[in-house]
Amino acid sequence: MSTSLKYNTPEQFNNLYKILSSPRFLKKEGLGGELPFFIHSFPVNKQSEVETGTESLLKRLQSEGIEILEVNLYLLCMDILKREEIFDKIVAQEQSWTNKQRLLRILSGPLHIDTAIIPEIHRRLADSNAKILLLTGIGAAFPFVRSHTILNNLQTLVGDIPLVMFFPGTYNNISLNLFDRIIDNNYYRAHNLNEYKI
């Protein structure tokens, strides 16, 4: 049976609501001193259902007084490029580039993980009263932002609140398999939210 047949979106989001609103999760209990990083993986073909489910989940949690900061990595990258006034130039020139590696090289400066992406996430976190940081837009931001790089760079800076990453693909507690096609390097420090018990 394929994972997409096993993934019932309303059921998954109902379960996510129960987990994310539980005192045990919010107080980071039962982690054995490990980082409060969690990955909720889902089949790629459920992306639009997950986006709709995410909106409802955030509203439901906020109505319970649980503030969540959602950071869509793709939109965050667009914001940075527009703020640096290079977004329109890149869009205008991209069609003419036959080598997409060139685009990646050009983006690696303004979208540098240490000097742009992580500081921007921290700015947004500092301006909020969030009890949970939710990372979305992982698939759309690939390959200029890779999920394991984000997790590795956030681990020294985010620890006071749980971080939840919605990941299109599979996480088997050892490696992140983006779109079930690209092994996005080993990352074994996150808890698998699909297996989390309250």
N, C-alpha and C positions, 0 to 999 in steps of 0.2 A: 504494500500500500504506500502511495507517495505521501510525502510530508504535507503537501497541500491539501490532500483529502483528510488527513488527520487534524489539520489546523482549522478549528471552528472559530471564526473571528469573534462573534458575540460572546461565546463561552470564554475565549481567551481574555477578552477585555473585561468581562465580569470578574474573572479570576485576578486580573491585574489590579482592578479596583480594590478587591479585598486585600491583596498583598500590600499595595502602596498606601492604603489607609490604615493598615494595622500598626498599633503602637510598637510592636516588635520590630517591624521593618524601619519605621521612622526613628527608633532609638538605636538602630544598628546592632540589635542583640543577636547573639548566636553566631557571630562571624569569626570568633576565635582570634581576635586581633587583626584580622585581615581587612583590606580596604573595602569600603562599602560600594564596590563597583558591581553592577548587575547588567547582564545582557539578556534582552528578550529577542530571540530570533524568530523569524517568520518567513514563509515561502514568498519568493519574489512576486509570484502572480497574485498575491493577496495585498500588494502595496496600496492600492486605492482603498480597499476595505480597512486596512490598518490606519491610513491617514484619517479616514472618517471616524474610526474608533478612537483614535488619539484625541481628536477634538472633543468628542463626547466625554472621554475619560478625564480630560483636564477640567472641563466644566463641572463634572460630577465631584471631583476632588476639591476644586476651589469652593464649591458650595458647602463643603464640609470644613472649610477653613484651612485646607492643606494647599498652600501656594506652591506651584511648580514653575520653574523656569524652563521653558522649552527652547533649546537652541537647535535650529535647523542648520546644519553645517553648510549646506549648499547656499541657503539664503544669507548666512553670515559671510560667506566668501563673496557673494554678489555685493553685499553692503560695503565690504572692505574695498573692492575694486571700484565701486562707484564713488566712495569717499576719496580714494586716491586719484580719481578722475582718469582712470585708464580703461574702464569697462567698455565705453563706446568705441575706443580705438581698437581694442582687442576684437570686439564683435565685427567691426568693419574690415579688419585684416584677416580674420581667421579663415574665411573662405579661400583666400589665396594661398594658404599654407598647405602644401601637400604632406609635409612631415608634421604629424601631431606632436612629436617629441619637442618640436620648437615651441608649441603652445605651453607644454608642461614646463619647459625651461623658463619661459617668460613669466609664467604664473608663480614659479617657485620663489621669486623675490617678494612680491607684494603679499603672497599667501604663505609666507614662511611660518612654519608651525610655532617656533619659539618667539619670533618677534611680532607676529600678527595674529594668528589664530588663537593661541592660548591666552595672550593678554586680553583679547577681545571677549573671550568667554569669561574671564575673571572680572572684567569691567561690568559685564551684564549681571554677573552673579552678585557683585558688590552693590549694585543698584537695586537689588531685589531682596525680598524677605523669604526667598524660596526655602522650602523644606526638602525639596528633591530637585536635582538637575536632570533634565531629560534631553538626551541627544538624539535628534532625528536627521533625516536628509543624508544619511550615510552613503546610500547607493548613488544619489545624484552628485555628491561631492567627490566621488571616486573618479579618476586616480589622483587628483591634486591634493586631496586630503585622505589619508588612509586611517582606518579605524584603530589599528593597533598603535599607530603613532600618536593619535589623540590620547588613547588610554595611558600609554607610557608617559606622556608629558603632563597629563593631569594628575598622576598619582601622588606627586609630592605637594600639589597645591590644593586639591579638593579632597577633603577627608572628613570634614565636619558634617556633610550631608550626603545621603545616598546619591550616587550617579547611576542613571539607567540609560542604556543605549538600546535603541530599537534598530535591529540589524537584519537587513534583507539577505537571508541565506541561512547558514547553519553554524551554530557554536556547540562544539562537543566537549567543552571544558578544557580543551587543549589548544585548538586552533579555530580561527575565524575563517569561514569559507564563504566569501562574498558571492552572492547570486548563485551559490552552489557550483561555482565554476572557478573562482580565484581564491587560492589559499592566501589570506592576507596576513601571513606570518603567524607564528605561535603567540598566543596570549592566554595564559592559564591563571591569571590572578583575579579574573572576574567570576562572580557567581552566576550560574545559569538560572535566570528567572523562570524559565520554563519548568524547572525542577524544584523551585522554591516551595517550601512548606511553611505555613504560618504557625 
